[in-house]
């Protein structure tokens, strides 16, 4: 398994039920999530990560042009084999921020993503995380599986 990668993109939305917008950097708050994101809060799905390779694959297979935030993820990760990451694993971003995976996948339900693209990746491939240690992250920062 590849243990190092990079942040391909960061995306947030002010409220749930919206497609997320790409941002160049973000503040990750310990025990809360990404500042300004509607999914942040005192629960186990504070930050959502997705594999950039999965987005590229579904774009190819379905003729889509989905990009950062379009699948409701906060962080697209490039170069790390996310399907092998399990609950309890920790991921370090930018050398300092630490996320702990609390859940892989979720219940599939009609959403803005499935209505827009006809497919949703988070129910099958999303990594839902809580923030163990906060800090600032930006596009291109390192990602390591601990």
Phi and psi in degrees as GROMACS dihedral restraints (atoms count N, CA, C in turn):
[ dihedral_restraints ]
;  ai    aj    ak    al  type     phi  dphi    fc
    3     4     5     6     1   -75.3    20    10
    4     5     6     7     1   131.3    20    10
    6     7     8     9     1  -105.6    20    10
    7     8     9    10     1    -3.3    20    10
    9    10    11    12     1  -134.4    20    10
   10    11    12    13     1   143.6    20    10
   12    13    14    15     1  -155.3    20    10
   13    14    15    16     1  -156.6    20    10
   15    16    17    18     1  -146.1    20    10
   16    17    18    19     1   161.3    20    10
   18    19    20    21     1   -77.6    20    10
   19    20    21    22     1   114.7    20    10
   21    22    23    24     1   -77.7    20    10
   22    23    24    25     1   -40.6    20    10
   24    25    26    27     1  -159.9    20    10
   25    26    27    28     1   162.0    20    10
   27    28    29    30     1  -127.9    20    10
   28    29    30    31     1   136.6    20    10
   30    31    32    33     1  -143.0    20    10
   31    32    33    34     1   145.5    20    10
   33    34    35    36     1  -138.8    20    10
   34    35    36    37     1   161.2    20    10
   36    37    38    39     1  -138.6    20    10
   37    38    39    40     1   146.2    20    10
   39    40    41    42     1   -66.4    20    10
   40    41    42    43     1   -29.7    20    10
   42    43    44    45     1  -136.8    20    10
   43    44    45    46     1   163.0    20    10
   45    46    47    48     1   -71.5    20    10
   46    47    48    49     1   160.1    20    10
   48    49    50    51     1    79.7    20    10
   49    50    51    52     1    13.0    20    10
   51    52    53    54     1  -121.9    20    10
   52    53    54    55     1   153.6    20    10
   54    55    56    57     1   -69.4    20    10
   55    56    57    58     1   146.9    20    10
   57    58    59    60     1   -88.7    20    10
   58    59    60    61     1   151.3    20    10
   60    61    62    63     1  -105.4    20    10
   61    62    63    64     1   138.2    20    10
   63    64    65    66     1   -68.7    20    10
   64    65    66    67     1   139.5    20    10
   66    67    68    69     1  -128.4    20    10
   67    68    69    70     1   149.6    20    10
   69    70    71    72     1   -73.3    20    10
   70    71    72    73     1   -26.0    20    10
   72    73    74    75     1  -154.4    20    10
   73    74    75    76     1   167.0    20    10
   75    76    77    78     1  -155.3    20    10
   76    77    78    79     1   157.3    20    10
   78    79    80    81     1  -101.5    20    10
   79    80    81    82     1   122.5    20    10
   81    82    83    84     1   -99.7    20    10
   82    83    84    85     1   123.1    20    10
   84    85    86    87     1  -103.8    20    10
   85    86    87    88     1   125.7    20    10
   87    88    89    90     1   -54.0    20    10
   88    89    90    91     1   131.0    20    10
   90    91    92    93     1    71.2    20    10
   91    92    93    94     1    10.6    20    10
   93    94    95    96     1  -135.5    20    10
   94    95    96    97     1   -53.3    20    10
   96    97    98    99     1   132.0    20    10
   97    98    99   100     1  -154.6    20    10
   99   100   101   102     1   -90.8    20    10
  100   101   102   103     1   125.3    20    10
  102   103   104   105     1   -56.6    20    10
  103   104   105   106     1   128.9    20    10
  105   106   107   108     1    91.4    20    10
  106   107   108   109     1    -2.5    20    10
  108   109   110   111     1   -98.3    20    10
  109   110   111   112     1   136.1    20    10
  111   112   113   114     1   -66.2    20    10
  112   113   114   115     1   -16.8    20    10
  114   115   116   117     1   -94.0    20    10
  115   116   117   118     1    -4.9    20    10
  117   118   119   120     1   -67.2    20    10
  118   119   120   121     1   152.0    20    10
  120   121   122   123     1   158.7    20    10
  121   122   123   124     1  -176.5    20    10
  123   124   125   126     1   -89.4    20    10
  124   125   126   127     1    68.1    20    10
  126   127   128   129     1  -150.6    20    10
  127   128   129   130     1  -178.6    20    10
  129   130   131   132     1   -85.4    20    10
  130   131   132   133     1    -2.7    20    10
  132   133   134   135     1  -119.5    20    10
  133   134   135   136     1    58.9    20    10
  135   136   137   138     1   -75.6    20    10
  136   137   138   139     1   -34.9    20    10
  138   139   140   141     1  -135.6    20    10
  139   140   141   142     1   135.4    20    10
  141   142   143   144     1  -113.7    20    10
  142   143   144   145     1   128.0    20    10
  144   145   146   147     1  -115.1    20    10
  145   146   147   148     1   149.3    20    10
  147   148   149   150     1  -143.9    20    10
  148   149   150   151     1   150.9    20    10
  150   151   152   153     1   -81.8    20    10
  151   152   153   154     1   123.4    20    10
  153   154   155   156     1   -58.0    20    10
  154   155   156   157     1   -33.6    20    10
  156   157   158   159     1   -61.2    20    10
  157   158   159   160     1   -35.6    20    10
  159   160   161   162     1   -67.1    20    10
  160   161   162   163     1   -39.1    20    10
  162   163   164   165     1   -65.8    20    10
  163   164   165   166     1   -44.8    20    10
  165   166   167   168     1   -61.6    20    10
  166   167   168   169     1   -39.3    20    10
  168   169   170   171     1   -64.5    20    10
  169   170   171   172     1   -47.9    20    10
  171   172   173   174     1   -67.7    20    10
  172   173   174   175     1   -32.9    20    10
  174   175   176   177     1   -61.0    20    10
  175   176   177   178     1   -46.0    20    10
  177   178   179   180     1   -62.9    20    10
  178   179   180   181     1   -50.7    20    10
  180   181   182   183     1   -66.9    20    10
  181   182   183   184     1   -32.7    20    10
  183   184   185   186     1  -111.8    20    10
  184   185   186   187     1     3.4    20    10
  186   187   188   189     1    65.8    20    10
  187   188   189   190     1    32.1    20    10
  189   190   191   192     1   -92.8    20    10
  190   191   192   193     1   169.9    20    10
  192   193   194   195     1  -130.2    20    10
  193   194   195   196     1    43.8    20    10
  195   196   197   198     1   -68.7    20    10
  196   197   198   199     1   142.6    20    10
  198   199   200   201     1  -132.8    20    10
  199   200   201   202     1  -161.7    20    10
  201   202   203   204     1   -53.1    20    10
  202   203   204   205     1   129.0    20    10
  204   205   206   207     1    84.3    20    10
  205   206   207   208     1   -14.4    20    10
  207   208   209   210     1   -67.3    20    10
  208   209   210   211     1   -23.6    20    10
  210   211   212   213     1  -101.9    20    10
  211   212   213   214     1    19.5    20    10
  213   214   215   216     1    69.4    20    10
  214   215   216   217     1    18.4    20    10
  216   217   218   219     1   -84.7    20    10
  217   218   219   220     1   152.8    20    10
  219   220   221   222     1   -85.0    20    10
  220   221   222   223     1   -41.3    20    10
  222   223   224   225     1  -130.8    20    10
  223   224   225   226     1   123.0    20    10
  225   226   227   228     1   -93.5    20    10
  226   227   228   229     1   127.6    20    10
  228   229   230   231     1  -110.9    20    10
  229   230   231   232     1   132.3    20    10
  231   232   233   234     1  -111.1    20    10
  232   233   234   235     1   133.6    20    10
  234   235   236   237     1    89.2    20    10
  235   236   237   238     1     2.5    20    10
  237   238   239   240     1  -116.7    20    10
  238   239   240   241     1   134.4    20    10
  240   241   242   243     1   -79.2    20    10
  241   242   243   244     1    82.3    20    10
  243   244   245   246     1   -63.6    20    10
  244   245   246   247     1   -32.3    20    10
  246   247   248   249     1   -58.3    20    10
  247   248   249   250     1   -19.7    20    10
  249   250   251   252     1   -89.3    20    10
  250   251   252   253     1    -7.6    20    10
  252   253   254   255     1   -79.7    20    10
  253   254   255   256     1   136.8    20    10
  255   256   257   258     1  -121.9    20    10
  256   257   258   259     1   161.1    20    10
  258   259   260   261     1   -54.4    20    10
  259   260   261   262     1   138.6    20    10
  261   262   263   264     1    98.0    20    10
  262   263   264   265     1   -25.2    20    10
  264   265   266   267     1   -67.1    20    10
  265   266   267   268     1   150.6    20    10
  267   268   269   270     1  -114.9    20    10
  268   269   270   271     1   146.8    20    10
  270   271   272   273     1  -124.3    20    10
  271   272   273   274     1   130.5    20    10
  273   274   275   276     1  -104.5    20    10
  274   275   276   277     1   129.2    20    10
  276   277   278   279     1  -111.4    20    10
  277   278   279   280     1   137.6    20    10
  279   280   281   282     1    56.6    20    10
  280   281   282   283     1    24.9    20    10
  282   283   284   285     1    79.5    20    10
  283   284   285   286     1   -12.8    20    10
  285   286   287   288     1  -133.0    20    10
  286   287   288   289     1   -38.7    20    10
  288   289   290   291     1   -73.5    20    10
  289   290   291   292     1   132.4    20    10
  291   292   293   294     1  -121.8    20    10
  292   293   294   295     1   125.4    20    10
  294   295   296   297     1  -110.3    20    10
  295   296   297   298     1   143.7    20    10
  297   298   299   300     1  -114.5    20    10
  298   299   300   301     1   127.5    20    10
  300   301   302   303     1   -70.5    20    10
  301   302   303   304     1   123.5    20    10
  303   304   305   306     1  -103.3    20    10
  304   305   306   307     1   -22.2    20    10
  306   307   308   309     1  -161.2    20    10
  307   308   309   310     1   142.7    20    10
  309   310   311   312     1  -114.9    20    10
  310   311   312   313     1   126.2    20    10
  312   313   314   315     1    72.8    20    10
  313   314   315   316     1   171.4    20    10
  315   316   317   318     1  -158.0    20    10
  316   317   318   319     1   172.8    20    10
  318   319   320   321     1   -60.0    20    10
  319   320   321   322     1   132.4    20    10
  321   322   323   324     1   -84.7    20    10
  322   323   324   325     1   129.6    20    10
  324   325   326   327     1  -147.1    20    10
  325   326   327   328     1   157.7    20    10
  327   328   329   330     1   -56.9    20    10
  328   329   330   331     1   131.1    20    10
  330   331   332   333     1  -142.1    20    10
  331   332   333   334     1   172.0    20    10
  333   334   335   336     1   -58.4    20    10
  334   335   336   337     1   -33.6    20    10
  336   337   338   339     1   -67.6    20    10
  337   338   339   340     1   -52.3    20    10
  339   340   341   342     1   -66.6    20    10
  340   341   342   343     1   -32.5    20    10
  342   343   344   345     1   -69.2    20    10
  343   344   345   346     1   -35.7    20    10
  345   346   347   348     1   -79.0    20    10
  346   347   348   349     1   -43.9    20    10
  348   349   350   351     1  -110.9    20    10
  349   350   351   352     1   -11.0    20    10
  351   352   353   354     1    77.9    20    10
  352   353   354   355     1     5.3    20    10
  354   355   356   357     1  -155.4    20    10
  355   356   357   358     1   150.5    20    10
  357   358   359   360     1  -134.2    20    10
  358   359   360   361     1   133.9    20    10
  360   361   362   363     1   -94.4    20    10
  361   362   363   364     1   -29.9    20    10
  363   364   365   366     1   -59.2    20    10
  364   365   366   367     1   -38.2    20    10
  366   367   368   369     1   -60.5    20    10
  367   368   369   370     1   -24.7    20    10
  369   370   371   372     1  -108.3    20    10
  370   371   372   373     1   -34.5    20    10
  372   373   374   375     1  -125.1    20    10
  373   374   375   376     1    -4.2    20    10
  375   376   377   378     1   -68.3    20    10
  376   377   378   379     1   142.1    20    10
  378   379   380   381     1  -105.8    20    10
  379   380   381   382     1   118.2    20    10
  381   382   383   384     1  -101.3    20    10
  382   383   384   385     1   130.9    20    10
  384   385   386   387     1  -132.5    20    10
  385   386   387   388     1   155.7    20    10
  387   388   389   390     1  -109.4    20    10
  388   389   390   391     1   154.1    20    10
  390   391   392   393     1   -90.9    20    10
  391   392   393   394     1   116.7    20    10
  393   394   395   396     1   -86.8    20    10
  394   395   396   397     1   -40.0    20    10
  396   397   398   399     1  -141.0    20    10
  397   398   399   400     1   127.7    20    10
  399   400   401   402     1   -89.2    20    10
  400   401   402   403     1  -179.6    20    10
  402   403   404   405     1   155.5    20    10
  403   404   405   406     1  -171.3    20    10
  405   406   407   408     1  -100.2    20    10
  406   407   408   409     1   141.2    20    10
  408   409   410   411     1  -129.5    20    10
  409   410   411   412     1   155.4    20    10
  411   412   413   414     1  -144.8    20    10
  412   413   414   415     1   161.0    20    10
  414   415   416   417     1   -53.5    20    10
  415   416   417   418     1   135.2    20    10
  417   418   419   420     1    92.7    20    10
  418   419   420   421     1   -12.9    20    10
  420   421   422   423     1   -62.8    20    10
  421   422   423   424     1   157.5    20    10
  423   424   425   426     1   -70.8    20    10
  424   425   426   427     1   151.6    20    10
  426   427   428   429     1  -132.0    20    10
  427   428   429   430     1   128.0    20    10
  429   430   431   432     1  -130.8    20    10
  430   431   432   433     1   139.6    20    10
  432   433   434   435     1   -86.2    20    10
  433   434   435   436     1   124.9    20    10
